[in-house]
């Protein structure tokens, strides 16, 4: 059952990595929290900067863990990219997002791109990095899906979109424009949901919490991912969470 102090919210938006799962396994309480929210008639969305899978892939991964989810509930940078990069030739350093971009009519190319888009890429090679660097040096705009340098894979930390983007940025001297949380592009996407009495639950003060606060929603930081209790104490402005939870299980009545 939902903890009474969170029952005032009608709309719950969850980050995925470090919040509901560590990719290989669900975090404690995650499955029950979502099930209880549905049972209470609450609206649920999943917002992630991770682009290792297409949106349908994230919905399927959640269902494989026993969490009811539809593609429409998944919000990630493929949505902002589809709008921002419309009618552009794009070189993509990220496996999963390509399917979503093609479905949105974006021309994904291997040479002479007008833009380079960087996300999580589990098949990253030196050749891919070199192609991206060459494209940017020749005038292609560069965009990144996240600034976070690590991606939580079980108990390991893998290089995230921010780390891959950093390699291109250092090699070219061009700083990629962020299109994931908490960028103006993602805020516009989330604003379009027209949610009231909403709360964002995530593990990063600099992306999840900042995005939620910027939209005037409530925010809850969980300590199962990238940001610590000390980060929450030191956070200022939009990065300061309304709640600090040990895990999503704290959303439940004890």
C-alpha positions in Angstrom: 0.0 0.0 0.0 1.2 3.5 -0.8 2.7 5.6 2.0 0.0 8.2 2.9 2.4 11.1 2.4 2.8 10.2 -1.3 -0.9 9.6 -1.9 -1.4 13.3 -2.6 0.2 12.8 -6.0 -1.7 11.6 -9.0 1.1 11.2 -11.5 4.4 9.3 -10.8 7.4 9.6 -13.2 10.2 7.1 -12.6 13.7 7.2 -13.8 15.0 3.6 -14.6 18.7 3.1 -14.2 19.6 3.3 -10.5 16.0 3.9 -9.6 13.9 0.9 -10.6 16.7 -1.3 -11.8 20.4 -1.8 -12.3 19.7 -3.2 -15.8 20.3 -6.8 -14.9 17.9 -6.9 -11.9 15.1 -4.9 -10.3 15.9 -2.9 -7.2 14.0 -3.8 -3.9 10.4 -2.8 -3.9 10.3 -1.7 -7.5 7.7 -4.2 -8.8 5.4 -3.8 -5.8 5.6 0.0 -5.9 4.4 0.2 -9.5 1.7 -2.5 -9.0 0.4 -0.6 -6.0 0.3 2.7 -7.9 -1.7 1.1 -10.6 -4.0 -0.5 -8.1 -4.5 3.0 -6.5 -5.5 4.5 -9.9 -2.3 6.5 -10.2 -0.7 7.4 -13.6 2.8 6.1 -14.2 5.5 7.2 -16.7 9.1 6.1 -17.1 11.6 8.7 -18.0 15.2 7.8 -18.9 18.2 9.3 -20.7 19.4 5.9 -21.6 19.1 5.0 -25.3 20.6 1.5 -25.3 17.1 0.2 -26.3 14.3 1.7 -28.4 11.2 2.8 -26.4 9.4 -0.4 -27.1 12.4 -2.3 -25.8 12.2 -0.5 -22.5 8.5 -1.3 -22.2 9.3 -5.0 -23.0 12.2 -5.1 -20.5 9.9 -3.7 -17.7 7.2 -6.4 -18.6 9.9 -9.1 -18.5 10.5 -8.0 -14.9 6.8 -8.3 -14.2 6.0 -4.5 -14.4 3.1 -3.5 -16.6 4.3 -1.0 -19.2 3.4 0.3 -22.6 5.7 2.0 -25.1 3.6 5.2 -24.7 4.7 5.4 -21.0 8.4 5.5 -22.0 9.9 8.9 -22.4 13.5 9.1 -23.5 15.7 11.3 -25.8 14.4 9.6 -29.0 11.3 11.8 -28.6 13.3 15.1 -28.4 15.7 14.0 -31.1 12.8 13.2 -33.5 11.6 16.8 -33.2 15.0 18.5 -33.1 16.7 16.5 -35.9 13.8 16.5 -38.3 14.9 16.4 -41.9 18.6 16.1 -40.9 21.1 13.4 -41.8 22.2 11.9 -38.5 25.1 9.7 -37.5 24.2 7.9 -34.3 26.5 6.6 -31.6 23.8 4.5 -29.8 22.2 1.3 -30.8 18.7 1.4 -29.5 17.7 4.9 -30.5 18.2 4.2 -34.2 14.9 2.3 -34.6 12.9 5.1 -33.0 14.6 7.8 -35.1 13.9 5.9 -38.3 10.3 5.3 -37.3 10.1 9.1 -36.8 11.4 9.7 -40.3 14.9 10.7 -39.4 17.6 9.7 -41.9 20.2 7.7 -40.0 23.4 7.7 -42.0 27.0 6.4 -41.8 28.7 9.2 -43.8 28.3 13.0 -44.4 25.9 13.6 -41.6 24.5 17.0 -40.6 24.4 16.0 -37.0 26.0 13.5 -34.6 23.8 12.1 -31.8 25.5 10.3 -28.9 23.9 8.0 -26.4 24.8 4.6 -24.8 26.5 2.3 -27.3 27.4 -1.3 -26.3 29.0 -1.9 -29.7 31.2 1.2 -29.6 34.4 1.0 -31.6 37.3 3.3 -32.4 36.0 3.5 -36.0 32.7 4.8 -34.8 34.3 7.4 -32.6 36.6 8.5 -35.4 33.6 8.8 -37.8 31.8 11.0 -35.2 34.9 13.2 -34.7 35.5 13.6 -38.4 31.9 14.6 -39.0 31.9 17.2 -36.2 35.2 18.6 -37.5 33.6 18.9 -40.9 30.7 21.0 -39.5 28.1 18.5 -38.1 26.3 19.6 -35.0 26.8 17.4 -32.0 24.1 16.3 -29.5 24.2 14.1 -26.4 21.4 12.2 -24.7 23.0 12.6 -21.2 25.8 14.1 -19.3 26.2 11.2 -16.8 29.5 9.5 -17.3 28.5 6.1 -15.9 25.7 3.6 -16.5 24.8 1.2 -13.7 25.1 -2.4 -15.0 24.4 -4.7 -12.0 27.2 -3.9 -9.5 29.4 -2.4 -12.2 29.6 1.1 -13.7 29.8 1.1 -17.5 30.7 4.1 -19.6 27.5 6.2 -20.1 26.5 8.6 -22.9 28.4 11.4 -21.1 31.7 9.5 -21.2 31.3 8.7 -24.9 30.3 12.3 -25.6 33.4 13.5 -23.7 35.7 11.6 -26.1 34.2 13.4 -29.1 34.1 16.7 -27.3 37.8 16.5 -26.3 38.8 15.4 -29.8 36.9 18.2 -31.6 36.7 21.0 -29.1 32.9 21.2 -29.6 30.6 20.7 -26.6 27.6 18.6 -27.4 24.1 20.0 -26.7 22.1 18.0 -24.2 18.7 16.7 -25.3 17.9 14.5 -22.4 17.0 15.4 -18.8 17.1 18.3 -17.7 17.5 20.0 -21.1 15.0 22.5 -22.4 14.0 20.0 -25.0 13.2 17.3 -22.5 11.4 19.8 -20.3 9.2 20.7 -23.2 8.4 17.0 -23.9 7.5 16.5 -20.3 5.5 19.7 -20.1 3.4 18.4 -23.0 2.1 15.6 -20.8 0.1 18.3 -18.9 0.4 16.6 -15.6 -0.8 18.0 -12.3 0.1 16.8 -8.8 3.1 15.0 -10.2 6.3 13.6 -8.6 9.5 12.6 -10.2 11.5 9.8 -8.6 15.1 9.4 -9.6 18.7 8.8 -8.5 20.4 11.9 -9.9 20.1 15.4 -8.5 21.6 16.9 -11.7 19.1 15.3 -14.1 16.0 13.7 -12.5 15.6 16.1 -9.6 16.5 19.2 -11.6 14.0 18.3 -14.4 11.2 17.7 -12.0 11.8 20.9 -10.0 12.1 23.0 -13.1 8.6 21.9 -14.1 7.2 22.7 -10.7 6.6 19.0 -9.7 7.6 17.3 -6.5 10.8 15.4 -6.5 12.2 12.4 -4.6 15.8 11.3 -4.7 16.5 7.6 -4.2 19.9 6.5 -2.8 20.3 3.4 -5.0 22.0 5.0 -7.9 24.4 7.9 -8.8 23.7 10.6 -6.2 24.3 10.2 -2.5 22.7 11.6 0.7 25.6 14.1 0.8 24.8 15.2 -2.8 21.2 15.8 -1.6 22.4 17.9 1.4 24.7 20.0 -0.7 22.3 20.4 -3.6 20.9 23.9 -4.3 18.1 25.4 -6.4 16.4 23.0 -8.8 18.7 20.2 -7.8 17.4 20.1 -4.2 14.9 17.1 -3.8 11.7 17.4 -1.7 12.2 13.9 -0.4 15.3 11.7 0.1 14.5 7.9 0.1 16.7 4.9 0.7 14.9 3.3 -2.3 11.6 3.3 -4.2 10.4 0.9 -1.5 10.0 3.9 0.8 7.1 5.0 -1.3 5.2 2.1 0.3 3.5 2.1 3.7 5.7 0.4 6.3 
